[in-house]
Amino acid sequence: MKNSVVCNPVALFPATAPDFAALKSRQQKMWASGDFAVVGTTLQIVGEELCEAMDLRSGQRVLDVAAGNGNAALAAARRWCEVTATDYVPELLDRARQRALAEGLTLRTGIADAEALPFADDSFDAVTSTFGVMFTPEHERAARSMLRVCRSGGKIGMANWTPDGFIGQLFNTVGRHVPPAPGTRSPALWGTRAHVLDLFGLQHAHSCKTEARNFVMRYHSDEHWIEIFRTYYGPVLKEFEALDAQGQSRLHADIKALIARFNIARDGTMVVPSEYLQIVITKR
């Protein structure tokens, strides 16, 4: 269901301030581990749907933040936009460039911290992020950075996993085995309308449209999904590595139980609707 801004902000702050520099360094290494592109490429449809929801037009200057292997960036490039993709993991941007080259698309790339984007104020007509900026340690800094580089009347579009959806519940499941750093906030908060409004605020947003959508994960089986994610998806890979053999076995069992809860397939395969919040903000 789509809504306009009706703001009753809910402040969600950690009890203690973590060491953000150390946390960011660990995150950077986490996302560089495995090969996120194996998972990321399957999410391409989300970037396409986001660009449609934002009504991107040819010639618009678009910045994709925490772009990973370029799903939203490539979707915008297919619409003849002038696209810049940024991430703080060079290996992921390499994959984005490879995909752009294979499709004959024009794509600029650059290493950048989502919390301190190295662009002038009002540089872009649109700023996007699909399952990327939501993982920044300092939520407010990331939101301010995106707002700053977007021109007045421009749009900020995001796709963020929700707390109650499959991936949000995966974060909870993993967190019971390997607790997150003290004082940090769940990335799934970005998948709630209240938190997004709290971050971007009425003083900056002319409108904010949100819609709960599902990306359907389709794999050979639950074991196939676990194998792919613990091998290639940094957050799951690193959590398994942090556990001993017994701990890994318990986490494996809990993830299988989680998949069983969401799986709608009855033929032995895995078909799991994974809820995310699609967000389109028009800046004042």
C-alpha positions as CSV (number, residue, x, y, z in Angstrom):
1,M,0.0,0.0,0.0
2,K,1.4,3.4,-1.0
3,N,1.3,6.3,1.4
4,S,2.2,10.0,1.5
5,V,4.2,11.5,4.3
6,V,2.3,11.5,7.6
7,C,5.2,11.7,10.1
8,N,5.2,10.6,13.6
9,P,8.9,9.9,13.9
10,V,10.1,7.2,16.1
11,A,13.7,7.6,17.4
12,L,15.5,4.3,17.5
13,F,19.0,4.9,19.0
14,P,21.4,2.4,20.5
15,A,22.0,2.4,24.3
16,T,25.8,2.8,23.8
17,A,27.8,4.3,20.9
18,P,29.9,1.6,19.1
19,D,33.3,2.2,17.4
20,F,31.9,3.1,14.0
21,A,35.4,3.2,12.3
22,A,36.2,-0.4,13.5
23,L,32.7,-1.6,12.6
24,K,32.9,-0.1,9.1
25,S,36.3,-1.7,8.5
26,R,34.9,-5.1,9.5
27,Q,31.9,-4.6,7.3
28,Q,34.1,-3.7,4.3
29,K,36.0,-7.0,4.8
30,M,32.8,-8.9,5.2
31,W,31.3,-7.7,1.9
32,A,34.6,-8.3,0.1
33,S,34.5,-11.9,1.3
34,G,32.8,-14.6,-0.8
35,D,31.3,-13.2,-4.0
36,F,28.2,-11.2,-3.4
37,A,27.6,-11.0,-7.2
38,V,26.5,-14.6,-7.2
39,V,23.5,-13.6,-4.9
40,G,23.2,-10.0,-6.1
41,T,22.6,-10.8,-9.8
42,T,19.5,-12.8,-8.8
43,L,18.0,-9.5,-7.3
44,Q,18.1,-7.6,-10.6
45,I,14.3,-7.4,-10.9
46,V,14.3,-5.2,-7.7
47,G,16.4,-2.6,-9.4
48,E,14.2,-2.6,-12.4
49,E,11.0,-2.2,-10.4
50,L,12.6,0.6,-8.3
51,C,13.6,2.6,-11.4
52,E,10.0,2.2,-12.7
53,A,8.6,3.4,-9.4
54,M,10.9,6.4,-9.5
55,D,9.8,7.2,-13.1
56,L,13.4,7.7,-14.2
57,R,13.8,9.6,-17.5
58,S,16.6,9.5,-20.1
59,G,19.4,12.0,-19.5
60,Q,18.8,12.2,-15.8
61,R,21.9,12.1,-13.5
62,V,21.6,9.1,-11.3
63,L,23.8,8.0,-8.4
64,D,23.6,4.4,-7.1
65,V,24.8,4.3,-3.5
66,A,26.3,1.1,-2.0
67,A,25.7,-0.3,-5.5
68,G,27.2,-3.7,-5.1
69,N,27.4,-5.4,-8.5
70,G,25.2,-2.7,-10.0
71,N,21.5,-3.8,-10.1
72,A,19.9,-0.4,-9.7
73,A,22.7,1.3,-11.6
74,L,22.3,-1.0,-14.6
75,A,18.5,-0.6,-14.5
76,A,18.9,3.1,-14.7
77,A,21.5,2.9,-17.5
78,R,19.0,0.8,-19.5
79,R,16.8,3.8,-19.3
80,W,19.5,6.0,-20.9
81,C,20.3,7.8,-17.6
82,E,23.8,9.2,-16.9
83,V,24.7,6.8,-14.1
84,T,27.4,6.7,-11.5
85,A,27.7,3.6,-9.2
86,T,29.6,3.8,-5.9
87,D,30.6,1.3,-3.3
88,Y,33.4,0.9,-0.8
89,V,34.2,-2.6,-2.1
90,P,36.3,-2.4,-5.3
91,E,35.6,-6.0,-6.2
92,L,31.9,-5.4,-6.4
93,L,32.3,-2.4,-8.7
94,D,34.5,-4.6,-10.9
95,R,31.5,-6.9,-11.4
96,A,29.2,-4.0,-12.1
97,R,31.6,-2.7,-14.8
98,Q,31.8,-6.2,-16.3
99,R,28.0,-6.4,-16.5
100,A,27.8,-3.0,-18.1
101,L,30.4,-3.9,-20.7
102,A,28.6,-7.1,-21.5
103,E,25.4,-5.2,-22.1
104,G,27.0,-2.3,-23.9
105,L,25.9,0.2,-21.2
106,T,27.6,3.3,-20.1
107,L,28.4,3.3,-16.4
108,R,30.7,5.4,-14.3
109,T,32.0,3.8,-11.1
110,G,33.9,5.1,-8.1
111,I,34.9,4.0,-4.6
112,A,32.9,5.9,-2.0
113,D,31.6,5.7,1.6
114,A,27.8,6.0,1.6
115,E,28.1,8.1,4.7
116,A,30.3,10.7,3.1
117,L,29.6,10.7,-0.6
118,P,32.4,12.7,-2.5
119,F,30.1,14.8,-4.6
120,A,28.9,18.4,-4.6
121,D,25.5,19.4,-3.2
122,D,22.6,18.9,-5.6
123,S,24.7,16.9,-8.1
124,F,22.1,14.3,-9.0
125,D,18.5,14.1,-10.2
126,A,18.0,10.8,-8.5
127,V,19.8,8.7,-5.9
128,T,19.2,5.0,-5.6
129,S,20.1,2.1,-3.3
130,T,18.9,-1.5,-3.3
131,F,19.8,-3.5,-0.2
132,G,22.9,-1.4,0.1
133,V,22.7,1.8,2.2
134,M,20.6,-0.1,4.8
135,F,23.8,-1.7,6.0
136,T,25.7,1.5,6.9
137,P,26.6,1.7,10.6
138,E,25.5,5.3,11.1
139,H,22.0,5.6,9.6
140,E,21.6,9.4,10.0
141,R,24.9,10.1,8.3
142,A,24.0,8.0,5.3
143,A,20.6,9.6,5.0
144,R,22.1,13.1,5.2
145,S,24.7,12.2,2.6
146,M,22.1,11.0,0.1
147,L,19.9,14.1,0.7
148,R,22.8,16.4,0.2
149,V,23.8,15.2,-3.2
150,C,20.2,15.0,-4.5
151,R,18.8,18.2,-6.0
152,S,15.6,19.9,-4.8
153,G,12.7,18.2,-6.6
154,G,14.9,15.1,-7.2
155,K,14.1,11.6,-6.0
156,I,15.7,9.2,-3.6
157,G,14.7,5.5,-4.2
158,M,15.5,2.6,-2.0
159,A,14.7,-1.1,-1.5
160,N,15.3,-2.3,2.0
161,W,14.6,-5.7,3.7
162,T,11.8,-5.4,6.3
163,P,12.2,-6.7,9.9
164,D,9.3,-9.2,9.6
165,G,10.3,-10.5,6.1
166,F,12.5,-13.6,5.4
167,I,15.8,-11.7,5.3
168,G,14.9,-9.6,8.3
169,Q,14.1,-12.7,10.2
170,L,17.4,-14.2,9.0
171,F,19.2,-11.3,10.6
172,N,17.5,-12.2,13.9
173,T,18.3,-15.9,13.5
174,V,21.9,-15.3,12.9
175,G,22.1,-12.7,15.7
176,R,21.0,-15.3,18.2
177,H,24.1,-17.3,17.4
178,V,26.6,-14.4,16.8
179,P,25.3,-11.2,18.5
180,P,25.9,-8.0,16.7
181,A,28.4,-5.4,18.0
182,P,27.0,-3.6,21.1
183,G,25.1,-0.4,20.4
184,T,24.5,-1.1,16.7
185,R,21.0,-1.0,15.1
186,S,19.5,-3.6,12.8
187,P,19.8,-2.8,9.1
188,A,16.2,-4.0,8.8
189,L,15.1,-0.8,10.5
190,W,15.5,0.8,7.1
191,G,12.7,-1.5,6.0
192,T,10.2,0.4,8.2
193,R,8.3,3.5,7.1
194,A,8.7,5.1,10.6
195,H,12.5,4.8,10.6
196,V,12.8,6.1,7.0
197,L,10.6,9.1,7.9
198,D,12.7,9.7,11.0
199,L,15.9,9.6,8.9
200,F,14.8,11.8,6.0
201,G,12.1,13.9,7.8
202,L,9.4,16.3,6.7
203,Q,11.8,19.2,6.5
204,H,13.6,17.5,3.7
205,A,10.9,15.4,2.0
206,H,8.1,16.8,-0.2
207,S,6.6,13.3,-0.3
208,C,7.5,9.8,0.7
209,K,5.8,6.8,-1.0
210,T,6.4,3.4,0.5
211,E,5.2,0.0,-0.7
212,A,5.8,-3.4,0.8
213,R,6.8,-5.8,-2.0
214,N,8.2,-9.3,-2.2
215,F,11.3,-10.6,-4.0
216,V,10.8,-14.3,-4.4
217,M,13.9,-16.4,-3.7
218,R,13.9,-19.5,-5.9
219,Y,16.5,-22.2,-5.3
220,H,16.8,-25.9,-5.8
221,S,16.2,-26.6,-2.1
222,D,16.8,-25.2,1.3
223,E,20.2,-26.8,1.4
224,H,21.0,-25.2,-2.0
225,W,20.1,-21.8,-0.5
226,I,22.2,-22.3,2.6
227,E,25.2,-23.5,0.5
228,I,25.0,-20.4,-1.7
229,F,24.6,-17.9,1.1
230,R,27.3,-19.4,3.4
231,T,29.7,-19.5,0.5
232,Y,29.1,-16.2,-1.3
233,Y,27.0,-13.9,0.9
234,G,29.4,-12.1,3.3
235,P,27.1,-11.6,6.3
236,V,26.2,-15.3,6.4
237,L,29.6,-16.5,5.5
238,K,31.3,-14.6,8.3
239,E,28.8,-15.7,10.9
240,F,29.4,-19.3,10.1
241,E,33.1,-18.7,10.2
242,A,32.8,-17.2,13.7
243,L,31.3,-20.5,15.1
244,D,32.8,-23.8,15.9
245,A,31.5,-27.0,14.3
246,Q,28.7,-27.5,16.9
247,G,27.7,-23.8,16.6
248,Q,27.6,-24.1,12.8
249,S,25.4,-27.1,13.0
250,R,22.9,-25.3,15.3
251,L,22.8,-22.2,13.0
252,H,22.3,-24.5,10.0
253,A,19.4,-26.2,11.7
254,D,17.8,-22.8,12.7
255,I,18.1,-21.5,9.1
256,K,16.5,-24.6,7.7
257,A,13.6,-24.1,10.2
258,L,13.3,-20.4,9.1
259,I,13.2,-21.4,5.4
260,A,10.5,-24.0,6.2
261,R,8.4,-21.3,7.8
262,F,8.5,-19.1,4.7
263,N,8.7,-21.7,1.9
264,I,5.6,-21.9,-0.2
265,A,6.9,-24.7,-2.4
266,R,5.7,-28.2,-1.9
267,D,7.8,-30.0,-4.5
268,G,11.1,-30.1,-2.6
269,T,12.3,-26.8,-4.1
270,M,12.6,-23.5,-2.3
271,V,10.3,-20.6,-3.2
272,V,10.4,-18.0,-0.5
273,P,8.7,-14.6,-0.7
274,S,11.1,-12.1,0.9
275,E,9.5,-8.9,1.9
276,Y,11.2,-5.5,1.3
277,L,10.1,-1.9,1.5
278,Q,10.2,0.1,-1.8
279,I,10.7,3.7,-1.0
280,V,10.5,6.8,-3.2
281,I,11.2,10.1,-1.6
282,T,10.8,13.4,-3.5
283,K,13.2,16.0,-2.0
284,R,11.9,19.5,-1.1
